[in-house]
Amino acid sequence: MLAGLPIDASATGERSGRAVSSDPSGGDPDEVQVLGRDGAPWRIDRRSTRVSEPGDGLEVVLVERVADLVDRAQLVLGFPVEMEWVEQGDEIVIVQVEPLKLERHHADGPFRRVALTAADEGVVAPLTIDALDQGLSAAEEEGPRVGQTVRRIYGRPYRRRTQPSILGRLEPTPLVQAAKACAVATRDVAPLLTSALRFDKESGDRFRKLATGDLQSLDDEALLQVLRERQQFVAEAFLQLDYSREATRQALHALEATIGELPKSVYPALAAPRSVRARRKYFAKLRELADSFERAGVPIGTTEPLPASLARQWREVARELTDVRPLGINVLPEPIGNSDRALRGALKMVGTESPDTVERRRKEARESVIRVARSRSLRRMREVLVRPLLTLLDRIATAKGRLSEGTARSLVLLRSAAVEAGRRLVDMAILDEPEDALYLWLAELEDAVRGEPGAYAARVRLRREDDARWASFDAPRNLR
């Protein structure tokens, strides 16, 4: 129950206090806190809805009711909240709700966020984690594998760290050491680039082979085999993207060794994938369509019938983008031309991360690096070392762009096979929607298709709800 005016709890004699939908000091989305008028807060595990650490001045039953209420408020509003509450008879009245200010939390620990095409792509589906875990486990140290390599935390992929970061040097090294670091980076990056480009070259034939055949005509076991083969393809693409990430890391390390600390904006700008020609062409089509909406005075998100000329252009763009999906590592997004919803979403993103914007930032970052080099001692010689590294980073960005396209295409294949399995599970009254299959692990999908009992629909609903909650959190880069 939501009240519009503050209530004086002391005057009514009722209990009152505050509640927060997350731990404000650590930003943990799985901890809810409830506070009375005085004393220590009650800490509640959101997953079990039970008290994990008792506080003062309140009853357990009341605390759990308030905790459920503040958690629901966050889900409805779409961001972490702080609320004032008061008990009136048998009801709990929300007096005030405000956004919760979370302290940024970046703890050193054995897990770090996976960043293959962007610093943080946000929430990803469980089926994505399956493919990441399969692919990135191949890059782990030799020896027995303990547990998962990649885990889904804050709805995002986190990977077990195998070594500390080598970035963050404040001062340049002596010139001889800088030259050695540049040589080592060039030597170490070469095989990574070669592997990535070889995979990109060979993936075309493999993609065509995996894309053949009618999924609906396959029996269940044949469909599961196709699903496994397509996931393997995606996993290998993820591994190559990880190699390109490591190549970027090595080149940036050599850059820091040569000239020291760089402006923070330089790192993502130089690491960003470079769009291939086809992607730039697709983006130009989307921009033309967005401009047509603006000239016609029609909101992009409208569900009303479009003017005839605009509707015709819409259909043409959708047809050209039938098999083109947004770049990224998540299996959830459908191809842009697959539905009106997907096309609207792509149009809304036109002005944010265009290929032209990415290249402008890259150019500005290169200029910034040269300025820093010229500000150091022995500036001419340091600039001589820096320029080949910038060229190397350009080559890596180009390879990363090609790999990102191949990954996107392979994810379309994985998604279509999983959704076909989901369609069959809907017919069997096991799932609610075909796309729910994307919220299951591959082993769960196999069990469900083979008739193993399990609360699959309930698992999907809980994971979707988790995603809605986690999407509003700024997840830490490193976790214990």
Stockholm file with secondary structure:
# STOCKHOLM 1.0

chainA/1-480         MLAGLPIDASATGERSGRAVSSDPSGGDPDEVQVLGRDGAPWRIDRRSTRVSEPGDGLEVVLVERVADLVDRAQLVLGFPVEMEWVEQGDEIVIVQVEPLKLERHHADGPFRRVALTAADEGVVAPLTIDALDQGLSAAEEEGPRVGQTVRRIYGRPYRRRTQPSILGRLEPTPLVQAAKACAVATRDVAPLLTSALRFDKESGDRFRKLATGDLQSLDDEALLQVLRERQQFVAEAFLQLDYSREATRQALHALEATIGELPKSVYPALAAPRSVRARRKYFAKLRELADSFERAGVPIGTTEPLPASLARQWREVARELTDVRPLGINVLPEPIGNSDRALRGALKMVGTESPDTVERRRKEARESVIRVARSRSLRRMREVLVRPLLTLLDRIATAKGRLSEGTARSLVLLRSAAVEAGRRLVDMAILDEPEDALYLWLAELEDAVRGEPGAYAARVRLRREDDARWASFDAPRNLR
#=GR chainA/1-480 SS CBCSSCCCHHHHTCCEEEEESSCTTTCCTTEEEEECSSSCCEEEETTTTEEEECCSSSCHHHHHHHHHHHHHHHHHHTSCEEEEEEEETTEEEEEEEEECCCCCCCCCCSEEECCSSSSCCCCCCHHHHHHHHHHHGGGSCSSCCCSCSEEEETTEEEEECSSCCCCCCCSCCCHHHHHHHHHHHHHHHHHHHHHHHHHHHHHHHHHHHHHCSCGGGSCHHHHHHHHHHHHHHHHHHHHHHHHHHHHHHHHHHHHHHHHCCCCTTHHHHHHSCCCCHHHHHHHHHHHHHHHHHHHHTCCTTCCSCCCHHHHHHHHHHHHHTTTCCCSSSCSCCCCGGGCHHHHHHHHHTTTTSCHHHHHHHHHHHHHHHHHHHHHSTTHHHHHHHHHHHHHHHHHHHHHHHHHHHHHHHHHHHHHHHHHHHHHHHHHTTSCSSGGGGGGSCHHHHHHHHTTCCCCHHHHHHHHHHHHHHHTTSCCCSEEC
#=GC SS_cons         CBCSSCCCHHHHTCCEEEEESSCTTTCCTTEEEEECSSSCCEEEETTTTEEEECCSSSCHHHHHHHHHHHHHHHHHHTSCEEEEEEEETTEEEEEEEEECCCCCCCCCCSEEECCSSSSCCCCCCHHHHHHHHHHHGGGSCSSCCCSCSEEEETTEEEEECSSCCCCCCCSCCCHHHHHHHHHHHHHHHHHHHHHHHHHHHHHHHHHHHHHCSCGGGSCHHHHHHHHHHHHHHHHHHHHHHHHHHHHHHHHHHHHHHHHCCCCTTHHHHHHSCCCCHHHHHHHHHHHHHHHHHHHHTCCTTCCSCCCHHHHHHHHHHHHHTTTCCCSSSCSCCCCGGGCHHHHHHHHHTTTTSCHHHHHHHHHHHHHHHHHHHHHSTTHHHHHHHHHHHHHHHHHHHHHHHHHHHHHHHHHHHHHHHHHHHHHHHHHTTSCSSGGGGGGSCHHHHHHHHTTCCCCHHHHHHHHHHHHHHHTTSCCCSEEC
//
